[in-house]
Amino acid sequence: MEADFSNTLLLTGKLAISTTAILLLLGLPIAYLLAYTRFRGKALVEALICMPMVLPPTVIGYYLLVAFSPTNSFGGFLEKYLSTRLAFTFEGVVIASVIAGLPFMIQPLQNGLSSLPSSYREASYTLGKSKWVTFYRVLLPNCKSSLITGIALTFAHCIGEFGIVLMVGGNIPGETRIASIAIYDEVQALNYETAHQYSFILFIISFILLTLIYSINKSFRVNTL
């Protein structure tokens, strides 16, 4: 039981770290484009990114499970040409978790970049700096609170994810069984002590992350007054 408990928590942490790292790489360029670029269909893209915030996770999980199925064209292509199957695997759960976490990373970054005065970019361009240098040397350091908020929210949301992980990954110990699913399992088995241990750990992690977010935002507001 102790080994299973530790493995489940380690898998939960591995999923949260992997998802947050991938979303950070994806979220920065997407947030930049949404903050500073006008294009046809922008509202549609923003709506799609925010869909995981309003849709039941089981809906997204269901469609991903259908897409990953070997009987579907996408799942069949992966299995036939890449010898890869995503349904009920950790890799499939990571992809599902990335999709579910998109708004939690991109929205804080987009809001942070949009709130910066345009004079920051104009001054950098006037000095001959490229868009790339301006982004990493000027814009990103000035919206650190948004960056940290996005990272913390994404991580916290991921460790509590339940529906989409259960739909795509099932409940395979050591492979796709994370803490939120383990809590449900232990309650079903009337093993309330272990369920409490999982719940308490998730509660503490979430509380620390949210306290970090509020502290940073408060400090940022004070420093900008």
Phi, psi and chi 1 to 4 in degrees:
 res  aa     phi    psi   chi1   chi2   chi3   chi4
   1 MET       -  -40.9  176.0   59.0   71.5      -
   2 GLU   -65.8  -41.4  -70.3 -175.7   -3.7      -
   3 ALA   -64.1  -41.2      -      -      -      -
   4 ASP   -64.8  -39.3 -176.0   50.0      -      -
   5 PHE   -61.4  -47.9 -175.1   84.1      -      -
   6 SER   -65.9  -42.8  -58.6      -      -      -
   7 ASN   -62.6  -37.8  -71.8  -24.0      -      -
   8 THR   -65.8  -42.3  -60.7      -      -      -
   9 LEU   -67.3  -39.8  -70.5  178.7      -      -
  10 LEU   -64.1  -40.1  -73.0  173.6      -      -
  11 LEU   -65.9  -37.8 -167.8   65.7      -      -
  12 THR   -62.3  -44.8  -55.2      -      -      -
  13 GLY   -65.3  -40.1      -      -      -      -
  14 LYS   -62.4  -41.5 -178.5 -179.1  173.8 -176.8
  15 LEU   -65.7  -44.0  175.0   63.9      -      -
  16 ALA   -65.9  -41.9      -      -      -      -
  17 ILE   -67.2  -44.3  -68.8  171.4      -      -
  18 SER   -61.5  -46.6  -57.3      -      -      -
  19 THR   -63.3  -44.5  -59.6      -      -      -
  20 THR   -64.5  -41.2  -55.2      -      -      -
  21 ALA   -64.7  -44.8      -      -      -      -
  22 ILE   -64.4  -43.2  -66.5  170.4      -      -
  23 LEU   -68.3  -29.5  -85.1  172.6      -      -
  24 LEU   -65.6  -43.8 -175.1   59.4      -      -
  25 LEU   -65.8  -40.3  -66.6  175.5      -      -
  26 LEU   -77.5  -37.0  -67.8  176.2      -      -
  27 GLY   -70.6  -35.7      -      -      -      -
  28 LEU   -61.4  -53.1  -74.2  172.5      -      -
  29 PRO   -66.9  -35.5   20.2  -30.3      -      -
  30 ILE   -66.0  -44.1  -65.9  173.9      -      -
  31 ALA   -63.1  -38.4      -      -      -      -
  32 TYR   -63.0  -46.3  179.8   87.3      -      -
  33 LEU   -62.8  -42.2  -71.7  174.1      -      -
  34 LEU   -70.2  -30.8  -67.4  176.1      -      -
  35 ALA   -77.7  -34.8      -      -      -      -
  36 TYR  -121.4    0.8  -61.7  126.4      -      -
  37 THR  -119.8  137.9  -52.3      -      -      -
  38 ARG  -107.5  129.2  -67.8 -178.1  179.3  179.5
  39 PHE  -153.0  157.8   56.3   90.2      -      -
  40 ARG   -67.1  133.4 -174.5  174.9  -65.3  177.3
  41 GLY    88.8    9.6      -      -      -      -
  42 LYS   -61.0  -42.4 -178.4  178.1  176.7 -179.3
  43 ALA   -61.9  -34.6      -      -      -      -
  44 LEU   -66.7  -42.4  179.2   65.3      -      -
  45 VAL   -63.0  -43.8  173.9      -      -      -
  46 GLU   -64.5  -37.9  -70.3  177.0  -39.5      -
  47 ALA   -66.0  -40.4      -      -      -      -
  48 LEU   -64.2  -40.5  -76.0  172.8      -      -
  49 ILE   -64.1  -36.1  -71.1  172.4      -      -
  50 CYS   -84.9   -8.3  -70.4      -      -      -
  51 MET   -53.1  -40.1  -75.4  -67.6  -83.2      -
  52 PRO   -60.7  -16.4  -26.2   36.5      -      -
  53 MET   -79.9  -21.3  -64.0 -174.8   76.4      -
  54 VAL  -115.4  -25.3  -63.9      -      -      -
  55 LEU   -80.1  143.0  -93.9 -178.5      -      -
  56 PRO   -59.9  132.9  -23.5   33.2      -      -
  57 PRO   -54.4  -29.6  -25.6   34.8      -      -
  58 THR   -66.5  -26.4   47.5      -      -      -
  59 VAL   -67.7  -48.8  173.9      -      -      -
  60 ILE   -63.6  -42.2  -58.3  174.9      -      -
  61 GLY   -61.1  -38.9      -      -      -      -
  62 TYR   -63.4  -47.9  168.5   73.4      -      -
  63 TYR   -66.0  -35.7  -75.8  119.1      -      -
  64 LEU   -66.8  -39.9  -73.9  174.8      -      -
  65 LEU   -62.9  -40.2 -171.7   60.2      -      -
  66 VAL   -64.0  -43.8  170.9      -      -      -
  67 ALA   -64.8  -36.0      -      -      -      -
  68 PHE   -78.3  -13.5  -67.0  163.2      -      -
  69 SER   -63.6  137.0  169.3      -      -      -
  70 PRO   -61.7  -19.1  -21.3   32.3      -      -
  71 THR   -80.7  -12.1   58.9      -      -      -
  72 ASN   -90.4  157.7 -173.0  -76.3      -      -
  73 SER   -61.2  -42.4   55.4      -      -      -
  74 PHE   -68.4  -50.2  176.8   68.0      -      -
  75 GLY   -63.5  -37.9      -      -      -      -
  76 GLY   -65.6  -38.8      -      -      -      -
  77 PHE   -62.4  -45.8  172.0   83.6      -      -
  78 LEU   -60.5  -42.0  -68.2  177.6      -      -
  79 GLU   -73.4  -39.1 -175.9  154.8  -44.9      -
  80 LYS   -73.6  -44.7 -176.7  176.5 -179.6  179.3
  81 TYR  -100.9  -24.0  -64.8  103.1      -      -
  82 LEU  -117.5    1.1  -58.6  177.3      -      -
  83 SER    51.1   41.3  -58.8      -      -      -
  84 THR  -124.0  134.8  -60.4      -      -      -
  85 ARG  -124.7  126.5  179.8  173.3  -70.4 -166.9
  86 LEU   -96.3  -28.1  -66.3  176.6      -      -
  87 ALA   -65.5  133.5      -      -      -      -
  88 PHE    61.0   36.3  -54.4  111.4      -      -
  89 THR  -130.0  161.9   65.4      -      -      -
  90 PHE   -64.9  -37.3 -179.2   75.3      -      -
  91 GLU   -62.1  -40.7  -69.4   75.0   15.5      -
  92 GLY   -64.4  -38.6      -      -      -      -
  93 VAL   -65.7  -37.7  169.9      -      -      -
  94 VAL   -63.0  -44.1  170.2      -      -      -
  95 ILE   -61.6  -44.1  -67.2  173.5      -      -
  96 ALA   -62.9  -40.3      -      -      -      -
  97 SER   -68.0  -35.9 -174.6      -      -      -
  98 VAL   -63.5  -45.0  165.5      -      -      -
  99 ILE   -63.4  -43.4  -67.4  172.9      -      -
 100 ALA   -66.5  -26.6      -      -      -      -
 101 GLY   -94.8   -0.6      -      -      -      -
 102 LEU   -51.0  -51.4  -84.1  171.5      -      -
 103 PRO   -66.5  -27.8   23.0  -33.1      -      -
 104 PHE   -73.2  -23.0  -61.5   95.2      -      -
 105 MET   -94.9  -45.8  177.8   64.6   79.1      -
 106 ILE   -74.2  -41.3  -68.1  176.0      -      -
 107 GLN   -61.5  -47.2  -80.3 -153.4  -25.9      -
 108 PRO   -61.7  -38.8  -22.9   33.6      -      -
 109 LEU   -66.2  -43.6  -70.7  174.6      -      -
 110 GLN   -62.5  -45.1 -177.6 -177.1   -7.7      -
 111 ASN   -63.3  -40.3  -67.5  -23.3      -      -
 112 GLY   -64.1  -45.1      -      -      -      -
 113 LEU   -66.9  -40.4  -69.1  169.9      -      -
 114 SER   -65.0  -29.1  -61.0      -      -      -
 115 SER   -80.4  -11.3   65.8      -      -      -
 116 LEU   -74.5  140.2  -65.8  177.2      -      -
 117 PRO   -60.4  140.8  -19.8   30.7      -      -
 118 SER   -65.5  -18.0   58.7      -      -      -
 119 SER   -63.6  -26.4   57.1      -      -      -
 120 TYR   -60.0  -48.5  -74.2   15.4      -      -
 121 ARG   -69.9  -42.4  -75.2 -176.7  -65.5  149.9
 122 GLU   -62.8  -40.0  -67.6  166.3   -4.6      -
 123 ALA   -65.6  -40.2      -      -      -      -
 124 SER   -66.0  -43.3 -179.9      -      -      -
 125 TYR   -64.8  -37.3  -64.4  153.1      -      -
 126 THR   -61.6  -33.0  -57.6      -      -      -
 127 LEU   -82.9    4.7  -66.5  172.5      -      -
 128 GLY    88.1   11.4      -      -      -      -
 129 LYS   -79.6  144.1  -55.9  -61.4 -177.9 -175.5
 130 SER   -77.0  169.6   65.8      -      -      -
 131 LYS   -61.5  -38.4  -73.2 -173.6  176.2 -179.5
 132 TRP   -63.0  -49.0  177.7  -94.8      -      -
 133 VAL   -65.2  -40.7  172.5      -      -      -
 134 THR   -61.1  -40.4  -59.9      -      -      -
 135 PHE   -64.8  -49.3  178.7   61.2      -      -
 136 TYR   -83.9  -25.9  -79.2   99.4      -      -
 137 ARG   -99.4  -23.0  -65.1  -73.5 -178.9   84.8
 138 VAL  -115.7  -54.1  178.8      -      -      -
 139 LEU   -73.7  -50.6  -58.0 -179.9      -      -
 140 LEU   -61.2  -44.5 -146.7   51.2      -      -
 141 PRO   -61.8  -24.1  -24.4   36.1      -      -
 142 ASN   -89.9   -0.6  -79.0  -72.0      -      -
 143 CYS  -130.5   43.6   61.1      -      -      -
 144 LYS   -61.4  -37.0  -78.0 -172.9  -68.3 -172.1
 145 SER   -63.6  -37.7   64.0      -      -      -
 146 SER   -67.7  -38.3  -61.0      -      -      -
 147 LEU   -64.1  -46.9 -179.6   63.8      -      -
 148 ILE   -66.9  -37.8  -65.8  171.9      -      -
 149 THR   -61.9  -44.7  -62.1      -      -      -
 150 GLY   -60.9  -44.3      -      -      -      -
 151 ILE   -63.8  -47.1  -67.2  172.2      -      -
 152 ALA   -66.4  -43.0      -      -      -      -
 153 LEU   -64.4  -41.4  -83.6  179.1      -      -
 154 THR   -62.9  -45.8  -57.1      -      -      -
 155 PHE   -63.1  -46.7 -170.1   90.6      -      -
 156 ALA   -63.6  -41.2      -      -      -      -
 157 HIS   -65.1  -38.3  173.5  -97.9      -      -
 158 CYS   -66.6  -41.6 -172.7      -      -      -
 159 ILE   -69.6  -18.7   62.5  172.0      -      -
 160 GLY   -99.5   -0.5      -      -      -      -
 161 GLU   -62.1  137.4 -170.8   58.5   65.1      -
 162 PHE  -130.8  -63.4  177.9   80.2      -      -
 163 GLY   -59.5  -48.9      -      -      -      -
 164 ILE   -68.6  -34.9 -165.4  168.2      -      -
 165 VAL   -68.6  -40.5  174.1      -      -      -
 166 LEU   -66.2  -38.6 -171.5   61.8      -      -
 167 MET   -68.5  -44.4  -70.3  -66.6  -69.2      -
 168 VAL   -84.9  -39.2  174.6      -      -      -
 169 GLY  -102.8  -15.5      -      -      -      -
 170 GLY    71.8 -147.5      -      -      -      -
 171 ASN  -139.4   70.5 -176.2    9.8      -      -
 172 ILE  -104.1  111.7  -53.6  171.9      -      -
 173 PRO   -56.4  133.1  -24.5   34.6      -      -
 174 GLY    80.5   -7.6      -      -      -      -
 175 GLU  -122.3  -53.6 -178.1   66.9   28.5      -
 176 THR  -133.2    2.2   62.2      -      -      -
 177 ARG   -84.3  105.1 -173.1  176.2 -168.7 -111.2
 178 ILE  -101.5  177.5   61.5  172.4      -      -
 179 ALA   -61.2  -42.3      -      -      -      -
 180 SER   -62.7  -35.3   57.6      -      -      -
 181 ILE   -73.7  -37.2  -63.4  174.6      -      -
 182 ALA   -62.1  -37.0      -      -      -      -
 183 ILE   -60.3  -46.4  -67.7  169.9      -      -
 184 TYR   -60.0  -43.3  177.7   78.5      -      -
 185 ASP   -61.0  -46.3  -96.7    0.4      -      -
 186 GLU   -66.6  -36.0  -61.0  -61.1  -17.5      -
 187 VAL   -66.9  -41.6  170.2      -      -      -
 188 GLN   -60.5  -32.9  -69.0  -66.5  -56.9      -
 189 ALA   -88.4    6.9      -      -      -      -
 190 LEU    60.8   23.1  -56.1 -178.7      -      -
 191 ASN   -95.0   76.0 -170.6   -2.9      -      -
 192 TYR   -70.8  -27.6  -64.5  115.9      -      -
 193 GLU   -64.7  -46.7 -176.6  178.8  -11.4      -
 194 THR   -68.0  -38.3  -54.1      -      -      -
 195 ALA   -60.5  -39.7      -      -      -      -
 196 HIS   -64.3  -40.2  167.2   68.4      -      -
 197 GLN   -63.2  -46.6  -68.9  173.4   -7.0      -
 198 TYR   -60.0  -48.0  -80.0  124.3      -      -
 199 SER   -62.1  -42.1  -58.6      -      -      -
 200 PHE   -64.1  -41.4 -176.0   71.3      -      -
 201 ILE   -64.8  -44.1  -69.7  172.0      -      -
 202 LEU   -64.9  -38.2  -65.5 -169.0      -      -
 203 PHE   -61.4  -46.7  173.9   84.4      -      -
 204 ILE   -63.7  -44.7  -68.6  -62.5      -      -
 205 ILE   -62.0  -46.4  -67.2  173.7      -      -
 206 SER   -63.2  -41.5  -59.5      -      -      -
 207 PHE   -62.8  -43.4 -179.5   72.1      -      -
 208 ILE   -63.5  -43.4  -69.3  172.5      -      -
 209 LEU   -64.5  -43.5  -71.7  172.8      -      -
 210 LEU   -67.6  -37.7  -71.4  174.9      -      -
 211 THR   -62.0  -40.0  -57.4      -      -      -
 212 LEU   -61.1  -44.5  175.2   68.2      -      -
 213 ILE   -61.2  -49.7  -68.5  171.1      -      -
 214 TYR   -65.7  -36.9  -78.1  110.1      -      -
 215 SER   -65.2  -43.7  -59.8      -      -      -
 216 ILE   -65.8  -44.8  -70.2  172.5      -      -
 217 ASN   -63.7  -39.3  -74.2  -22.7      -      -
 218 LYS   -65.2  -43.0 -177.1  179.4  178.7 -178.2
 219 SER   -63.4  -39.1  171.8      -      -      -
 220 PHE   -65.4  -42.3  179.6   77.0      -      -
 221 ARG   -63.5  -40.1  -76.2 -163.9  -64.2  -89.1
 222 VAL   -64.5  -41.8  169.2      -      -      -
 223 ASN   -70.2  -22.4  -68.7  -27.2      -      -
 224 THR   -94.6   -3.2   52.1      -      -      -
 225 LEU   -75.5      -  -74.3  177.1      -      -
